[in-house]
Amino acid sequence: MSRKPRQSWTEPHVIAVDDIYREHGKLRATHPEVQALAHRQGRTATAVAARLSNLHGAHTEPGWPGNRWHFTRLDRTVADR
C-alpha cells in the first residue's frame, strides 16, 4: 500500500470538512461522505475524520488554546465563522 504525500490543510479544505461537521457531526473514516471528500482533496479518509474530531473540539470548547482538545487556530477560525 502506498502512502499519500503529506499536504498542509488550507482554509478552503478545512471549511469543506467543517461543512460536513455542521451537517452530520463527527463521522468515522468509513462514512461515504468522509471518503468522498478525502478523495476530492487527495487525502486519506482517516485524515479527514481526524480533522472532523479537531473541529468538534473547536466548536465545543471556548477559548484558545484547547485544554482537552487538539485543534489549530485555523480550526478555531473556521468554527467561529
GIFEN-V700932 format. One line per field, one symbol per residue. ss: DSSP state (H for helix, E for strand, - for the rest). phi: phi as a letter, one per 20 degrees, with the letter a starting at -180 (. if undefined). Layout:
BEGIN
ss: ???
phi: ???
END
This chain:
BEGIN
ss: ----------HHHHHHHHHHHHHH-------HHHHHHHHHH---HHHHHHHHHHHHHHHH------------HHHHHHH--
phi: .eeeffdfeegfffffffffgfecnfcefefgfffffgffemcefffffffgfffgfffddfnbefedddbeffgffffef
END
